[in-house]
């Protein structure tokens, strides 16, 4: 049974005495047949909890600084109209009590916790986003990871690996962005090496589930592991790149979707940075002299990570130049940075 969690906050210009505030609110809770319990706060204002019928639970906090907060929890099957009326009454009463002292009132939509369909997923920079997911398509564990596919009203089916959103049916904008505006018109042939997410290219189960449930994004390309102009290799990318280098295989384009660049600001001490450097260096080695290396970085807010990534480019086995641009990835709900590198 899912739980709905409402919040109502009052930001104030001055701290208020709870003795002049709380008594005026108690009648509202009592009308809802909610029983008060006062908790010791060691001089940090007032903290009261209220338990009512049908599992309703409220927390009223009059902080010792300029803030009053109310949390209200109920089960999803509860009467939403009654709960809205309760919050309306509390908001109206506090507006009257705190008249002239309020700088901001914030009442958020209910957070739904424990629902069958999880709609809350963090962005790359740690912000919480609520998606419009309405259906769990599948949820399985492979030998490598948990694999979920959820349906979104806006973005279609969304592939989630180890709790990280990877791919959606609405993938066109992302694909265009990572290709850096390359125009392939008029090119009779070219070679393209795609280094996918490490957790994908070693996990056959992800391929099977994508083939079944992500056809708007993948088309029929996964129905066969090899075609007239492509071959899908299920393997760790590192030994494959090493083999290409040893055999002298080169490509016009290397498209790297391996992973977002690390968020650590200590590249010398982070194994993720070492892994990224090795893959980047090997990828540049298999580029033809006029080839291009195309990759995602991460969200635009991680500016320090971008600076460190660009420093790492100067440590490769051959000098490179680069451009970068920002692009909106709709189903990430973020602006991301895309890089294009080539040999000098």
C-alpha positions as CSV (number, residue, x, y, z in Angstrom):
1,X,0.0,0.0,0.0
2,X,1.6,3.3,-1.1
3,X,1.9,6.3,1.1
4,X,1.3,10.0,0.1
5,X,3.6,12.5,1.8
6,X,2.6,16.2,1.7
7,X,4.7,19.1,2.8
8,X,3.8,22.7,3.8
9,X,6.6,25.2,4.6
10,X,6.5,28.8,5.9
11,X,9.8,30.7,5.5
12,X,9.7,33.7,8.0
13,X,11.5,37.0,8.4
14,X,11.9,36.5,12.2
15,X,11.7,33.5,14.5
16,X,8.4,33.0,16.3
17,X,7.5,31.8,19.7
18,X,5.8,28.4,19.4
19,X,3.6,29.2,22.5
20,X,1.9,31.9,20.5
21,X,1.5,29.7,17.4
22,X,0.8,26.1,18.2
23,X,-2.3,26.5,20.4
24,X,-4.2,28.1,17.5
25,X,-3.4,25.1,15.2
26,X,-4.4,22.3,17.7
27,X,-8.1,22.7,17.1
28,X,-7.6,21.9,13.4
29,X,-5.9,18.6,14.2
30,X,-8.4,17.8,16.9
31,X,-11.3,18.3,14.5
32,X,-9.6,15.6,12.4
33,X,-9.5,13.4,15.5
34,X,-5.7,13.4,15.6
35,X,-3.9,12.9,18.9
36,X,-1.0,15.1,19.8
37,X,2.4,13.9,21.2
38,X,4.9,16.6,22.1
39,X,8.6,15.7,21.8
40,X,11.6,17.1,23.6
41,X,13.7,19.4,21.3
42,X,16.4,20.6,23.7
43,X,15.4,24.2,23.2
44,X,15.1,23.9,19.4
45,X,11.5,25.0,19.1
46,X,8.4,22.8,19.1
47,X,8.0,19.3,17.6
48,X,4.6,17.7,17.8
49,X,3.3,14.5,16.1
50,X,-0.3,13.8,15.4
51,X,-1.9,10.4,14.7
52,X,-5.3,10.1,13.3
53,X,-7.7,7.7,11.7
54,X,-6.9,5.5,8.7
55,X,-3.1,5.8,9.4
56,X,-2.9,9.5,9.0
57,X,0.2,11.0,10.6
58,X,1.4,14.6,10.8
59,X,4.5,16.4,12.0
60,X,4.3,20.1,13.1
61,X,7.7,21.8,13.7
62,X,8.1,25.4,14.8
63,X,11.8,25.8,14.4
64,X,13.9,28.0,16.7
65,X,15.0,29.9,13.5
66,X,12.8,31.4,10.8
67,X,10.9,28.4,9.7
68,X,7.6,26.5,10.3
69,X,7.2,23.1,8.6
70,X,4.2,20.7,8.4
71,X,4.5,17.1,7.1
72,X,1.4,15.0,6.5
73,X,1.3,11.4,5.6
74,X,-1.6,9.2,4.6
75,X,-2.2,6.0,2.6
76,X,-2.9,6.5,-1.1
77,X,-6.5,5.2,-0.7
78,X,-7.3,8.0,1.8
79,X,-9.8,10.8,1.0
80,X,-7.6,13.2,-1.0
81,X,-10.2,16.0,-0.7
82,X,-10.3,15.8,3.1
83,X,-6.5,16.0,3.2
84,X,-6.5,19.0,0.9
85,X,-9.0,20.7,3.2
86,X,-6.8,19.9,6.2
87,X,-3.8,21.5,4.5
88,X,-5.9,24.5,3.4
89,X,-7.1,25.0,6.9
90,X,-3.6,24.9,8.3
91,X,-2.3,27.2,5.7
92,X,-5.1,29.7,6.2
93,X,-4.7,29.7,10.0
94,X,-0.9,30.2,9.8
95,X,-1.3,33.0,7.4
96,X,-3.4,34.8,9.9
97,X,-1.1,34.0,12.9
98,X,2.1,34.9,11.1
99,X,0.7,37.9,9.2
100,X,3.6,40.2,8.2
101,X,6.3,37.7,9.1
102,X,6.0,35.3,6.1
103,X,8.5,35.7,3.3
104,X,7.6,32.5,1.4
105,X,5.0,29.7,1.5
106,X,5.8,26.4,-0.3
107,X,3.3,23.6,-0.7
108,X,4.6,20.8,-2.8
109,X,2.6,18.0,-4.6
110,X,2.5,14.8,-2.6
111,X,5.5,12.5,-2.7
112,X,4.2,9.0,-3.3
113,X,6.3,6.4,-1.5
114,X,6.2,2.6,-1.8
115,X,4.2,2.6,-5.0
116,X,4.3,-0.3,-7.4
117,X,5.7,2.0,-10.1
118,X,8.7,4.0,-9.0
119,X,8.4,7.5,-10.5
120,X,11.3,9.2,-8.7
121,X,14.8,9.1,-10.3
122,X,17.8,11.3,-9.6
123,X,19.5,13.4,-12.2
124,X,23.2,13.1,-12.9
125,X,23.9,16.1,-10.5
126,X,21.8,14.6,-7.7
127,X,18.5,16.4,-8.1
128,X,15.2,14.5,-7.6
129,X,12.9,14.3,-10.6
130,X,9.4,12.8,-10.7
131,X,8.6,11.1,-14.0
132,X,5.2,10.3,-15.4
133,X,5.8,6.6,-15.3
134,X,2.6,4.6,-15.1
135,X,3.6,1.0,-15.7
136,X,6.3,-1.5,-14.9
137,X,7.1,-3.3,-18.1
138,X,9.6,-5.7,-16.7
139,X,12.0,-6.1,-13.8
140,X,14.7,-8.8,-13.9
141,X,18.2,-9.5,-12.5
142,X,20.9,-10.6,-14.8
143,X,24.3,-12.0,-13.7
144,X,25.6,-8.4,-13.8
145,X,22.8,-6.1,-12.7
146,X,19.2,-5.3,-12.1
147,X,17.3,-4.4,-15.3
148,X,14.1,-2.4,-15.3
149,X,11.9,-1.1,-18.1
150,X,9.2,1.4,-17.1
151,X,6.7,3.0,-19.3
152,X,6.5,6.8,-19.4
153,X,3.5,8.7,-20.9
154,X,5.9,11.2,-22.5
155,X,9.0,9.2,-23.3
156,X,7.7,5.7,-24.0
157,X,9.6,2.8,-22.5
158,X,12.7,3.7,-20.4
159,X,15.5,1.3,-19.8
160,X,17.0,1.5,-16.3
161,X,20.2,-0.4,-15.3
162,X,21.3,-0.6,-11.7
163,X,19.1,2.4,-10.9
164,X,20.5,4.6,-13.7
165,X,18.3,5.7,-16.6
166,X,20.1,4.7,-19.8
167,X,17.7,4.7,-22.8
168,X,14.2,5.7,-23.8
169,X,12.0,5.2,-26.8
170,X,12.3,9.0,-27.4
171,X,16.1,8.7,-28.1
172,X,16.3,10.7,-31.3
173,X,17.3,14.0,-29.7
174,X,20.1,12.3,-27.8
175,X,21.3,10.5,-30.9
176,X,21.5,13.6,-32.9
177,X,23.3,15.4,-30.1
178,X,26.0,12.8,-29.6
179,X,26.6,12.7,-33.4
180,X,27.7,16.3,-33.2
181,X,25.8,17.4,-36.3
182,X,27.8,15.1,-38.6
183,X,26.3,15.0,-42.0
184,X,26.6,11.6,-43.6
185,X,24.8,12.5,-46.8
186,X,26.8,11.7,-49.9
187,X,29.1,9.4,-48.1
188,X,29.0,6.1,-49.9
189,X,30.7,4.3,-46.9
190,X,32.3,4.9,-43.6
191,X,33.3,2.9,-40.6
192,X,31.7,3.4,-37.2
193,X,32.7,1.8,-33.9
194,X,30.2,2.2,-31.1
195,X,31.4,1.5,-27.6
196,X,28.2,1.1,-25.6
197,X,27.6,1.2,-21.9
198,X,29.9,-1.4,-20.3
199,X,27.0,-3.0,-18.5
200,X,25.2,-3.4,-21.8
201,X,27.8,-4.8,-24.1
202,X,28.7,-7.6,-21.7
203,X,25.1,-8.4,-20.8
204,X,23.2,-10.5,-23.3
205,X,20.0,-10.2,-21.2
206,X,19.9,-6.4,-21.7
207,X,20.1,-7.0,-25.4
208,X,17.3,-9.5,-25.3
209,X,15.0,-7.3,-23.2
210,X,15.8,-4.3,-25.4
211,X,15.0,-6.3,-28.5
212,X,11.6,-7.2,-27.0
213,X,10.6,-4.0,-25.2
214,X,12.6,-1.1,-26.7
215,X,11.8,-1.5,-30.4
216,X,10.9,2.1,-30.9
217,X,14.5,3.0,-30.0
218,X,16.3,0.0,-31.4
219,X,14.2,-1.0,-34.4
220,X,15.0,-4.5,-35.6
221,X,18.8,-4.1,-35.4
222,X,19.0,-6.4,-32.4
223,X,17.1,-9.2,-34.1
224,X,20.3,-10.4,-35.6
225,X,23.8,-9.9,-34.1
226,X,25.3,-9.4,-37.5
227,X,24.1,-7.9,-40.7
228,X,25.5,-6.7,-44.1
229,X,27.0,-3.5,-42.5
230,X,27.2,-4.1,-38.8
231,X,28.3,-6.6,-36.1
232,X,27.3,-6.6,-32.4
233,X,30.0,-7.9,-30.1
234,X,28.9,-9.0,-26.6
235,X,32.1,-8.4,-24.7
236,X,34.0,-6.1,-22.5
237,X,35.2,-3.2,-24.7
238,X,38.8,-3.2,-23.4
239,X,40.0,-6.5,-24.9
240,X,38.1,-5.7,-28.1
241,X,39.9,-2.3,-28.5
242,X,43.3,-3.9,-27.7
243,X,42.7,-6.5,-30.4
244,X,41.7,-3.8,-33.0
245,X,45.0,-1.9,-32.1
246,X,47.1,-5.1,-32.5
247,X,45.5,-5.9,-35.8
248,X,45.7,-2.3,-37.1
249,X,41.9,-1.9,-37.5
250,X,40.9,1.8,-37.8
251,X,37.6,3.7,-38.0
252,X,36.2,6.9,-39.4
253,X,34.2,7.4,-36.2
254,X,34.3,6.1,-32.7
255,X,31.1,6.8,-30.7
256,X,31.7,6.2,-27.0
257,X,28.6,5.8,-24.8
258,X,30.6,3.9,-22.2
259,X,29.8,6.0,-19.2
260,X,29.4,9.5,-17.9
261,X,32.7,11.0,-16.9
262,X,33.4,10.6,-13.2
263,X,32.3,13.2,-10.7
264,X,35.4,12.8,-8.6
265,X,37.7,15.8,-8.6
266,X,40.8,13.6,-7.9
267,X,41.5,11.9,-11.2
268,X,44.9,10.4,-10.0
269,X,43.2,8.6,-7.2
270,X,40.0,7.4,-8.8
271,X,40.0,4.1,-10.7
272,X,37.0,5.3,-12.7
273,X,39.2,8.1,-14.2
274,X,42.0,5.6,-14.9
275,X,39.5,3.4,-16.8
276,X,38.2,6.4,-18.7
277,X,41.7,7.5,-19.7
278,X,42.6,4.0,-21.0
279,X,39.4,3.6,-23.1
280,X,39.8,7.2,-24.4
281,X,43.5,6.6,-25.4
282,X,42.7,3.2,-27.1
283,X,39.8,4.8,-28.9
284,X,42.0,7.6,-30.3
285,X,44.5,4.9,-31.4
286,X,41.9,3.2,-33.6
287,X,40.8,6.5,-35.2
288,X,41.9,7.1,-38.8
289,X,43.9,10.3,-39.3
290,X,40.8,12.2,-40.3
291,X,38.5,10.3,-37.9
292,X,36.4,11.7,-35.1
293,X,35.7,10.5,-31.6
294,X,32.2,11.4,-30.3
295,X,31.2,11.0,-26.7
296,X,28.9,12.3,-23.9
297,X,30.4,13.8,-20.8
298,X,27.7,14.4,-18.2
299,X,25.3,17.2,-17.2
300,X,26.3,20.8,-17.6
301,X,26.4,21.5,-13.9
302,X,29.5,19.3,-13.4
303,X,31.9,22.0,-14.7
304,X,34.8,20.8,-12.6
305,X,34.5,17.3,-14.1
306,X,34.6,18.8,-17.6
307,X,37.7,20.8,-16.8
308,X,39.5,17.6,-15.5
309,X,38.3,15.6,-18.5
310,X,39.8,18.2,-20.8
311,X,43.1,18.0,-18.8
312,X,43.1,14.2,-19.4
313,X,42.9,14.8,-23.1
314,X,46.4,16.4,-22.9
315,X,47.8,13.1,-21.5
316,X,47.0,10.8,-24.4
317,X,49.5,9.0,-26.5
318,X,48.9,11.5,-29.4
319,X,47.8,15.1,-29.3
320,X,44.1,15.8,-29.9
321,X,41.8,18.8,-30.4
322,X,38.2,19.0,-29.4
323,X,35.0,20.9,-29.5
324,X,32.1,20.6,-27.0
325,X,28.5,21.6,-27.0
326,X,25.4,21.4,-24.8
327,X,22.3,19.5,-25.7
328,X,19.0,18.7,-24.0
329,X,18.4,15.0,-23.4
330,X,14.6,14.9,-22.8
331,X,14.3,11.7,-20.8
332,X,17.3,12.7,-18.6
333,X,15.5,16.1,-17.9
334,X,18.9,17.7,-18.1
335,X,21.3,19.6,-20.3
336,X,24.3,17.4,-21.2
337,X,27.7,18.2,-22.6
338,X,28.9,16.4,-25.8
339,X,32.5,16.2,-27.0
340,X,34.0,15.7,-30.4
341,X,37.7,14.9,-30.5
342,X,40.2,14.4,-33.4
343,X,43.9,13.9,-33.9
344,X,46.0,17.0,-34.5
